[in-house]
């Protein structure tokens, strides 16, 4: 049935796979999907995501929850630690496949 899922709201997606850092703060990017908002923003494998729009990220679940509060197409500010240097990166969220 083509109408199946028509009433399911779109969910936001950053476009990467993460893992806990083991330090309790942030998540390390272990894969960045080609063509995703994460890739377009310049996020790299090895970057540690520590916040999304000011919300502290402690594990992959908290990252998913932070992204889920936004809609596809919105741009969020992702705070990362790259080689000991903290920087803010704008990421435009994509749509999670249903």
Backbone atoms as SQL, in Angstrom:
CREATE TABLE atoms (id INTEGER PRIMARY KEY, chain TEXT, resi INTEGER, resn TEXT, atom TEXT, x REAL, y REAL, z REAL);
INSERT INTO atoms VALUES
  (1, 'A', 1, 'UNK', 'N', 0.850, -1.186, 0.000),
  (2, 'A', 1, 'UNK', 'CA', 0.000, 0.000, 0.000),
  (3, 'A', 1, 'UNK', 'C', 0.887, 1.238, 0.000),
  (4, 'A', 2, 'UNK', 'N', 0.766, 2.062, -1.031),
  (5, 'A', 2, 'UNK', 'CA', 1.612, 3.254, -1.155),
  (6, 'A', 2, 'UNK', 'C', 1.341, 4.282, -0.071),
  (7, 'A', 3, 'UNK', 'N', 0.154, 4.221, 0.518),
  (8, 'A', 3, 'UNK', 'CA', -0.186, 5.203, 1.552),
  (9, 'A', 3, 'UNK', 'C', 0.442, 4.855, 2.890),
  (10, 'A', 4, 'UNK', 'N', 0.960, 3.660, 3.020),
  (11, 'A', 4, 'UNK', 'CA', 1.562, 3.253, 4.273),
  (12, 'A', 4, 'UNK', 'C', 2.725, 4.199, 4.600),
  (13, 'A', 5, 'UNK', 'N', 2.726, 4.713, 5.792),
  (14, 'A', 5, 'UNK', 'CA', 3.787, 5.617, 6.205),
  (15, 'A', 5, 'UNK', 'C', 3.529, 7.069, 5.843),
  (16, 'A', 6, 'UNK', 'N', 2.413, 7.322, 5.161),
  (17, 'A', 6, 'UNK', 'CA', 2.123, 8.695, 4.747),
  (18, 'A', 6, 'UNK', 'C', 1.918, 9.609, 5.949),
  (19, 'A', 7, 'UNK', 'N', 1.447, 9.054, 7.060),
  (20, 'A', 7, 'UNK', 'CA', 1.196, 9.866, 8.244),
  (21, 'A', 7, 'UNK', 'C', 2.340, 9.806, 9.247),
  (22, 'A', 8, 'UNK', 'N', 3.424, 9.134, 8.883),
  (23, 'A', 8, 'UNK', 'CA', 4.574, 9.042, 9.768),
  (24, 'A', 8, 'UNK', 'C', 5.415, 10.307, 9.591),
  (25, 'A', 9, 'UNK', 'N', 5.633, 11.056, 10.679),
  (26, 'A', 9, 'UNK', 'CA', 6.426, 12.278, 10.529),
  (27, 'A', 9, 'UNK', 'C', 7.871, 11.959, 10.172),
  (28, 'A', 10, 'UNK', 'N', 8.453, 12.824, 9.359),
  (29, 'A', 10, 'UNK', 'CA', 9.858, 12.654, 8.979),
  (30, 'A', 10, 'UNK', 'C', 10.727, 12.869, 10.210),
  (31, 'A', 11, 'UNK', 'N', 11.792, 12.085, 10.324),
  (32, 'A', 11, 'UNK', 'CA', 12.715, 12.209, 11.439),
  (33, 'A', 11, 'UNK', 'C', 14.067, 12.665, 10.919),
  (34, 'A', 12, 'UNK', 'N', 14.691, 13.540, 11.698),
  (35, 'A', 12, 'UNK', 'CA', 15.978, 14.119, 11.289),
  (36, 'A', 12, 'UNK', 'C', 17.118, 13.117, 11.430),
  (37, 'A', 13, 'UNK', 'N', 18.125, 13.309, 10.605),
  (38, 'A', 13, 'UNK', 'CA', 19.280, 12.430, 10.554),
  (39, 'A', 13, 'UNK', 'C', 20.525, 13.265, 10.291),
  (40, 'A', 14, 'UNK', 'N', 21.589, 13.030, 11.069),
  (41, 'A', 14, 'UNK', 'CA', 22.836, 13.755, 10.839),
  (42, 'A', 14, 'UNK', 'C', 23.658, 13.085, 9.735),
  (43, 'A', 15, 'UNK', 'N', 23.657, 11.752, 9.724),
  (44, 'A', 15, 'UNK', 'CA', 24.351, 11.050, 8.653),
  (45, 'A', 15, 'UNK', 'C', 25.698, 10.471, 9.018),
  (46, 'A', 16, 'UNK', 'N', 25.815, 10.030, 10.241),
  (47, 'A', 16, 'UNK', 'CA', 27.071, 9.419, 10.651),
  (48, 'A', 16, 'UNK', 'C', 26.828, 8.323, 11.671),
  (49, 'A', 17, 'UNK', 'N', 27.848, 7.515, 11.890),
  (50, 'A', 17, 'UNK', 'CA', 27.814, 6.488, 12.917),
  (51, 'A', 17, 'UNK', 'C', 28.814, 6.884, 13.985),
  (52, 'A', 18, 'UNK', 'N', 28.396, 6.729, 15.250),
  (53, 'A', 18, 'UNK', 'CA', 29.254, 7.150, 16.355),
  (54, 'A', 18, 'UNK', 'C', 29.432, 6.018, 17.357),
  (55, 'A', 19, 'UNK', 'N', 30.417, 6.204, 18.213),
  (56, 'A', 19, 'UNK', 'CA', 30.637, 5.274, 19.319),
  (57, 'A', 19, 'UNK', 'C', 31.015, 6.087, 20.548),
  (58, 'A', 20, 'UNK', 'N', 30.759, 5.527, 21.746),
  (59, 'A', 20, 'UNK', 'CA', 31.158, 6.241, 22.970),
  (60, 'A', 20, 'UNK', 'C', 32.675, 6.440, 22.994),
  (61, 'A', 21, 'UNK', 'N', 33.102, 7.507, 23.648),
  (62, 'A', 21, 'UNK', 'CA', 34.531, 7.781, 23.742),
  (63, 'A', 21, 'UNK', 'C', 35.177, 7.002, 24.880),
  (64, 'A', 22, 'UNK', 'N', 34.356, 6.522, 25.812),
  (65, 'A', 22, 'UNK', 'CA', 34.891, 5.840, 26.985),
  (66, 'A', 22, 'UNK', 'C', 35.236, 6.808, 28.100),
  (67, 'A', 23, 'UNK', 'N', 35.126, 8.098, 27.799),
  (68, 'A', 23, 'UNK', 'CA', 35.433, 9.134, 28.788),
  (69, 'A', 23, 'UNK', 'C', 34.169, 9.772, 29.345),
  (70, 'A', 24, 'UNK', 'N', 32.998, 9.369, 28.829),
  (71, 'A', 24, 'UNK', 'CA', 31.734, 9.896, 29.327),
  (72, 'A', 24, 'UNK', 'C', 31.362, 11.249, 28.768),
  (73, 'A', 25, 'UNK', 'N', 32.149, 11.770, 27.851),
  (74, 'A', 25, 'UNK', 'CA', 31.819, 13.052, 27.244),
  (75, 'A', 25, 'UNK', 'C', 31.987, 12.932, 25.739),
  (76, 'A', 26, 'UNK', 'N', 30.902, 13.154, 25.031),
  (77, 'A', 26, 'UNK', 'CA', 30.956, 13.137, 23.578),
  (78, 'A', 26, 'UNK', 'C', 30.914, 11.751, 22.986),
  (79, 'A', 27, 'UNK', 'N', 30.779, 11.737, 21.658),
  (80, 'A', 27, 'UNK', 'CA', 30.802, 10.498, 20.889),
  (81, 'A', 27, 'UNK', 'C', 31.742, 10.694, 19.713),
  (82, 'A', 28, 'UNK', 'N', 32.488, 9.643, 19.399),
  (83, 'A', 28, 'UNK', 'CA', 33.440, 9.718, 18.298),
  (84, 'A', 28, 'UNK', 'C', 32.770, 9.291, 17.003),
  (85, 'A', 29, 'UNK', 'N', 32.963, 10.086, 15.949),
  (86, 'A', 29, 'UNK', 'CA', 32.448, 9.731, 14.624),
  (87, 'A', 29, 'UNK', 'C', 33.318, 8.609, 14.065),
  (88, 'A', 30, 'UNK', 'N', 32.684, 7.477, 13.739),
  (89, 'A', 30, 'UNK', 'CA', 33.440, 6.350, 13.186),
  (90, 'A', 30, 'UNK', 'C', 33.112, 6.122, 11.715),
  (91, 'A', 31, 'UNK', 'N', 32.042, 6.745, 11.243),
  (92, 'A', 31, 'UNK', 'CA', 31.681, 6.659, 9.826),
  (93, 'A', 31, 'UNK', 'C', 30.845, 7.883, 9.481),
  (94, 'A', 32, 'UNK', 'N', 31.096, 8.463, 8.310),
  (95, 'A', 32, 'UNK', 'CA', 30.329, 9.603, 7.810),
  (96, 'A', 32, 'UNK', 'C', 29.743, 9.182, 6.471),
  (97, 'A', 33, 'UNK', 'N', 28.422, 9.241, 6.348),
  (98, 'A', 33, 'UNK', 'CA', 27.764, 8.816, 5.109),
  (99, 'A', 33, 'UNK', 'C', 27.967, 9.847, 4.005),
  (100, 'A', 34, 'UNK', 'N', 28.383, 9.385, 2.826),
  (101, 'A', 34, 'UNK', 'CA', 28.563, 10.272, 1.676),
  (102, 'A', 34, 'UNK', 'C', 27.253, 10.991, 1.371),
  (103, 'A', 35, 'UNK', 'N', 27.349, 12.286, 1.093),
  (104, 'A', 35, 'UNK', 'CA', 26.170, 13.058, 0.722),
  (105, 'A', 35, 'UNK', 'C', 25.278, 13.455, 1.877),
  (106, 'A', 36, 'UNK', 'N', 25.663, 13.116, 3.093),
  (107, 'A', 36, 'UNK', 'CA', 24.853, 13.447, 4.270),
  (108, 'A', 36, 'UNK', 'C', 25.169, 14.856, 4.762),
  (109, 'A', 37, 'UNK', 'N', 24.329, 15.343, 5.672),
  (110, 'A', 37, 'UNK', 'CA', 24.590, 16.640, 6.285),
  (111, 'A', 37, 'UNK', 'C', 25.923, 16.654, 7.014),
  (112, 'A', 38, 'UNK', 'N', 26.252, 15.531, 7.658),
  (113, 'A', 38, 'UNK', 'CA', 27.530, 15.435, 8.367),
  (114, 'A', 38, 'UNK', 'C', 28.696, 15.573, 7.387),
  (115, 'A', 39, 'UNK', 'N', 28.600, 14.884, 6.243),
  (116, 'A', 39, 'UNK', 'CA', 29.669, 14.958, 5.242),
  (117, 'A', 39, 'UNK', 'C', 29.761, 16.361, 4.649),
  (118, 'A', 40, 'UNK', 'N', 28.611, 16.950, 4.327),
  (119, 'A', 40, 'UNK', 'CA', 28.592, 18.282, 3.724),
  (120, 'A', 40, 'UNK', 'C', 29.163, 19.345, 4.657),
  (121, 'A', 41, 'UNK', 'N', 29.051, 19.116, 5.976),
  (122, 'A', 41, 'UNK', 'CA', 29.525, 20.106, 6.945),
  (123, 'A', 41, 'UNK', 'C', 31.026, 20.023, 7.178),
  (124, 'A', 42, 'UNK', 'N', 31.635, 18.934, 6.703),
  (125, 'A', 42, 'UNK', 'CA', 33.066, 18.759, 6.917),
  (126, 'A', 42, 'UNK', 'C', 33.413, 17.944, 8.145),
  (127, 'A', 43, 'UNK', 'N', 32.407, 17.349, 8.800),
  (128, 'A', 43, 'UNK', 'CA', 32.723, 16.461, 9.919),
  (129, 'A', 43, 'UNK', 'C', 33.597, 15.324, 9.399),
  (130, 'A', 44, 'UNK', 'N', 34.514, 14.862, 10.235),
  (131, 'A', 44, 'UNK', 'CA', 35.453, 13.818, 9.833),
  (132, 'A', 44, 'UNK', 'C', 35.409, 12.653, 10.811),
  (133, 'A', 45, 'UNK', 'N', 35.766, 11.479, 10.309),
  (134, 'A', 45, 'UNK', 'CA', 35.951, 10.331, 11.192),
  (135, 'A', 45, 'UNK', 'C', 37.018, 10.706, 12.212),
  (136, 'A', 46, 'UNK', 'N', 36.748, 10.428, 13.473),
  (137, 'A', 46, 'UNK', 'CA', 37.675, 10.784, 14.549),
  (138, 'A', 46, 'UNK', 'C', 37.258, 12.024, 15.306),
  (139, 'A', 47, 'UNK', 'N', 36.401, 12.867, 14.698),
  (140, 'A', 47, 'UNK', 'CA', 35.882, 14.019, 15.429),
  (141, 'A', 47, 'UNK', 'C', 35.048, 13.523, 16.608),
  (142, 'A', 48, 'UNK', 'N', 35.112, 14.229, 17.722),
  (143, 'A', 48, 'UNK', 'CA', 34.297, 13.895, 18.885),
  (144, 'A', 48, 'UNK', 'C', 33.214, 14.959, 19.015),
  (145, 'A', 49, 'UNK', 'N', 31.966, 14.529, 18.875),
  (146, 'A', 49, 'UNK', 'CA', 30.818, 15.430, 19.001),
  (147, 'A', 49, 'UNK', 'C', 30.519, 15.574, 20.485),
  (148, 'A', 50, 'UNK', 'N', 30.617, 16.814, 20.996),
  (149, 'A', 50, 'UNK', 'CA', 30.406, 17.046, 22.424),
  (150, 'A', 50, 'UNK', 'C', 29.107, 17.783, 22.725),
  (151, 'A', 51, 'UNK', 'N', 28.492, 18.432, 21.695),
  (152, 'A', 51, 'UNK', 'CA', 27.225, 19.126, 21.919),
  (153, 'A', 51, 'UNK', 'C', 26.506, 19.345, 20.592),
  (154, 'A', 52, 'UNK', 'N', 25.179, 19.429, 20.669),
  (155, 'A', 52, 'UNK', 'CA', 24.337, 19.797, 19.536),
  (156, 'A', 52, 'UNK', 'C', 23.440, 20.935, 20.005),
  (157, 'A', 53, 'UNK', 'N', 23.581, 22.089, 19.394),
  (158, 'A', 53, 'UNK', 'CA', 22.847, 23.289, 19.804),
  (159, 'A', 53, 'UNK', 'C', 22.918, 23.521, 21.308),
  (160, 'A', 54, 'UNK', 'N', 24.099, 23.306, 21.875),
  (161, 'A', 54, 'UNK', 'CA', 24.320, 23.570, 23.293),
  (162, 'A', 54, 'UNK', 'C', 23.928, 22.438, 24.222),
  (163, 'A', 55, 'UNK', 'N', 23.313, 21.378, 23.708),
  (164, 'A', 55, 'UNK', 'CA', 22.946, 20.225, 24.530),
  (165, 'A', 55, 'UNK', 'C', 24.140, 19.276, 24.596),
  (166, 'A', 56, 'UNK', 'N', 24.629, 19.018, 25.804),
  (167, 'A', 56, 'UNK', 'CA', 25.791, 18.156, 25.981),
  (168, 'A', 56, 'UNK', 'C', 25.493, 16.740, 25.499),
  (169, 'A', 57, 'UNK', 'N', 26.440, 16.160, 24.784),
  (170, 'A', 57, 'UNK', 'CA', 26.321, 14.793, 24.280),
  (171, 'A', 57, 'UNK', 'C', 27.244, 13.905, 25.101),
  (172, 'A', 58, 'UNK', 'N', 26.669, 12.837, 25.672),
  (173, 'A', 58, 'UNK', 'CA', 27.461, 11.940, 26.516),
  (174, 'A', 58, 'UNK', 'C', 27.597, 10.544, 25.921),
  (175, 'A', 59, 'UNK', 'N', 26.691, 10.181, 24.996),
  (176, 'A', 59, 'UNK', 'CA', 26.727, 8.854, 24.388),
  (177, 'A', 59, 'UNK', 'C', 25.879, 8.890, 23.114),
  (178, 'A', 60, 'UNK', 'N', 25.925, 7.820, 22.302),
  (179, 'A', 60, 'UNK', 'CA', 25.142, 7.824, 21.059),
  (180, 'A', 60, 'UNK', 'C', 23.642, 8.043, 21.275),
  (181, 'A', 61, 'UNK', 'N', 23.101, 7.567, 22.393),
  (182, 'A', 61, 'UNK', 'CA', 21.674, 7.761, 22.669),
  (183, 'A', 61, 'UNK', 'C', 21.349, 9.235, 22.862),
  (184, 'A', 62, 'UNK', 'N', 22.203, 9.949, 23.580),
  (185, 'A', 62, 'UNK', 'CA', 21.944, 11.383, 23.798),
  (186, 'A', 62, 'UNK', 'C', 22.094, 12.161, 22.493),
  (187, 'A', 63, 'UNK', 'N', 22.988, 11.713, 21.606),
  (188, 'A', 63, 'UNK', 'CA', 23.106, 12.357, 20.296),
  (189, 'A', 63, 'UNK', 'C', 21.816, 12.160, 19.505),
  (190, 'A', 64, 'UNK', 'N', 21.313, 10.928, 19.469),
  (191, 'A', 64, 'UNK', 'CA', 20.064, 10.649, 18.755),
  (192, 'A', 64, 'UNK', 'C', 18.901, 11.459, 19.305),
  (193, 'A', 65, 'UNK', 'N', 18.837, 11.581, 20.634),
  (194, 'A', 65, 'UNK', 'CA', 17.763, 12.344, 21.259),
  (195, 'A', 65, 'UNK', 'C', 17.863, 13.830, 20.903),
  (196, 'A', 66, 'UNK', 'N', 19.087, 14.368, 20.881),
  (197, 'A', 66, 'UNK', 'CA', 19.280, 15.782, 20.545),
  (198, 'A', 66, 'UNK', 'C', 18.880, 16.053, 19.095),
  (199, 'A', 67, 'UNK', 'N', 19.264, 15.164, 18.187),
  (200, 'A', 67, 'UNK', 'CA', 18.928, 15.334, 16.771),
  (201, 'A', 67, 'UNK', 'C', 17.417, 15.186, 16.569),
  (202, 'A', 68, 'UNK', 'N', 16.787, 14.276, 17.322),
  (203, 'A', 68, 'UNK', 'CA', 15.357, 14.005, 17.169),
  (204, 'A', 68, 'UNK', 'C', 14.478, 15.192, 17.548),
  (205, 'A', 69, 'UNK', 'N', 15.027, 16.165, 18.267),
  (206, 'A', 69, 'UNK', 'CA', 14.236, 17.342, 18.633),
  (207, 'A', 69, 'UNK', 'C', 14.141, 18.336, 17.481),
  (208, 'A', 70, 'UNK', 'N', 14.813, 18.039, 16.381),
  (209, 'A', 70, 'UNK', 'CA', 14.827, 18.912, 15.208),
  (210, 'A', 70, 'UNK', 'C', 14.152, 18.236, 14.025),
  (211, 'A', 71, 'UNK', 'N', 13.853, 19.023, 13.005),
  (212, 'A', 71, 'UNK', 'CA', 13.222, 18.524, 11.800),
  (213, 'A', 71, 'UNK', 'C', 14.246, 18.422, 10.676),
  (214, 'A', 72, 'UNK', 'N', 14.019, 17.496, 9.721),
  (215, 'A', 72, 'UNK', 'CA', 14.890, 17.441, 8.552),
  (216, 'A', 72, 'UNK', 'C', 14.939, 18.807, 7.860),
  (217, 'A', 73, 'UNK', 'N', 16.117, 19.191, 7.417),
  (218, 'A', 73, 'UNK', 'CA', 16.291, 20.475, 6.753),
  (219, 'A', 73, 'UNK', 'C', 16.758, 21.579, 7.682),
  (220, 'A', 74, 'UNK', 'N', 16.593, 21.385, 8.997),
  (221, 'A', 74, 'UNK', 'CA', 17.076, 22.374, 9.956),
  (222, 'A', 74, 'UNK', 'C', 18.598, 22.301, 10.036),
  (223, 'A', 75, 'UNK', 'N', 19.208, 23.436, 10.331),
  (224, 'A', 75, 'UNK', 'CA', 20.650, 23.469, 10.550),
  (225, 'A', 75, 'UNK', 'C', 20.896, 23.597, 12.045),
  (226, 'A', 76, 'UNK', 'N', 21.724, 22.696, 12.577),
  (227, 'A', 76, 'UNK', 'CA', 22.071, 22.716, 13.992),
  (228, 'A', 76, 'UNK', 'C', 23.559, 23.023, 14.121),
  (229, 'A', 77, 'UNK', 'N', 23.939, 23.529, 15.281),
  (230, 'A', 77, 'UNK', 'CA', 25.345, 23.790, 15.560),
  (231, 'A', 77, 'UNK', 'C', 25.896, 22.608, 16.334),
  (232, 'A', 78, 'UNK', 'N', 26.847, 21.925, 15.734),
  (233, 'A', 78, 'UNK', 'CA', 27.474, 20.765, 16.354),
  (234, 'A', 78, 'UNK', 'C', 28.845, 21.196, 16.865),
  (235, 'A', 79, 'UNK', 'N', 29.055, 21.030, 18.165),
  (236, 'A', 79, 'UNK', 'CA', 30.343, 21.360, 18.762),
  (237, 'A', 79, 'UNK', 'C', 31.183, 20.091, 18.778),
  (238, 'A', 80, 'UNK', 'N', 32.364, 20.193, 18.184),
  (239, 'A', 80, 'UNK', 'CA', 33.246, 19.024, 18.093),
  (240, 'A', 80, 'UNK', 'C', 34.594, 19.323, 18.719),
  (241, 'A', 81, 'UNK', 'N', 35.255, 18.251, 19.099),
  (242, 'A', 81, 'UNK', 'CA', 36.650, 18.316, 19.515),
  (243, 'A', 81, 'UNK', 'C', 37.429, 17.587, 18.428),
  (244, 'A', 82, 'UNK', 'N', 38.296, 18.315, 17.760),
  (245, 'A', 82, 'UNK', 'CA', 39.137, 17.732, 16.697),
  (246, 'A', 82, 'UNK', 'C', 40.588, 17.958, 17.085),
  (247, 'A', 83, 'UNK', 'N', 41.271, 16.891, 17.405),
  (248, 'A', 83, 'UNK', 'CA', 42.689, 16.962, 17.776),
  (249, 'A', 83, 'UNK', 'C', 42.946, 17.954, 18.915),
  (250, 'A', 84, 'UNK', 'N', 42.044, 17.958, 19.904),
  (251, 'A', 84, 'UNK', 'CA', 42.236, 18.818, 21.070),
  (252, 'A', 84, 'UNK', 'C', 41.749, 20.232, 20.911),
  (253, 'A', 85, 'UNK', 'N', 41.193, 20.568, 19.757),
  (254, 'A', 85, 'UNK', 'CA', 40.680, 21.913, 19.509),
  (255, 'A', 85, 'UNK', 'C', 39.165, 21.850, 19.345),
  (256, 'A', 86, 'UNK', 'N', 38.442, 22.690, 20.088),
  (257, 'A', 86, 'UNK', 'CA', 36.981, 22.706, 20.017),
  (258, 'A', 86, 'UNK', 'C', 36.530, 23.697, 18.961),
  (259, 'A', 87, 'UNK', 'N', 35.550, 23.281, 18.141),
  (260, 'A', 87, 'UNK', 'CA', 34.996, 24.184, 17.136),
  (261, 'A', 87, 'UNK', 'C', 33.524, 23.862, 16.911),
  (262, 'A', 88, 'UNK', 'N', 32.785, 24.863, 16.463),
  (263, 'A', 88, 'UNK', 'CA', 31.370, 24.707, 16.126),
  (264, 'A', 88, 'UNK', 'C', 31.239, 24.534, 14.625),
  (265, 'A', 89, 'UNK', 'N', 30.428, 23.546, 14.228),
  (266, 'A', 89, 'UNK', 'CA', 30.225, 23.223, 12.826),
  (267, 'A', 89, 'UNK', 'C', 28.735, 23.227, 12.545),
  (268, 'A', 90, 'UNK', 'N', 28.257, 24.005, 11.557),
  (269, 'A', 90, 'UNK', 'CA', 26.836, 23.946, 11.205),
  (270, 'A', 90, 'UNK', 'C', 26.552, 22.692, 10.377),
  (271, 'A', 91, 'UNK', 'N', 25.529, 21.929, 10.777),
  (272, 'A', 91, 'UNK', 'CA', 25.145, 20.710, 10.080),
  (273, 'A', 91, 'UNK', 'C', 23.674, 20.804, 9.695),
  (274, 'A', 92, 'UNK', 'N', 23.371, 20.680, 8.405),
  (275, 'A', 92, 'UNK', 'CA', 21.991, 20.639, 7.959),
  (276, 'A', 92, 'UNK', 'C', 21.519, 19.187, 8.000),
  (277, 'A', 93, 'UNK', 'N', 20.463, 18.943, 8.750),
  (278, 'A', 93, 'UNK', 'CA', 19.980, 17.590, 8.967),
  (279, 'A', 93, 'UNK', 'C', 19.242, 17.045, 7.765),
  (280, 'A', 94, 'UNK', 'N', 19.445, 15.769, 7.507),
  (281, 'A', 94, 'UNK', 'CA', 18.742, 15.069, 6.439),
  (282, 'A', 94, 'UNK', 'C', 17.518, 14.369, 6.999),
  (283, 'A', 95, 'UNK', 'N', 16.918, 13.498, 6.178),
  (284, 'A', 95, 'UNK', 'CA', 15.728, 12.753, 6.580),
  (285, 'A', 95, 'UNK', 'C', 16.076, 11.288, 6.767),
  (286, 'A', 96, 'UNK', 'N', 15.710, 10.755, 7.923),
  (287, 'A', 96, 'UNK', 'CA', 15.948, 9.338, 8.231),
  (288, 'A', 96, 'UNK', 'C', 15.009, 8.491, 7.374),
  (289, 'A', 97, 'UNK', 'N', 15.534, 7.462, 6.707),
  (290, 'A', 97, 'UNK', 'CA', 14.669, 6.575, 5.929),
  (291, 'A', 97, 'UNK', 'C', 13.634, 5.898, 6.821),
  (292, 'A', 98, 'UNK', 'N', 12.419, 5.717, 6.297),
  (293, 'A', 98, 'UNK', 'CA', 11.376, 5.059, 7.110),
  (294, 'A', 98, 'UNK', 'C', 11.294, 3.595, 6.810);
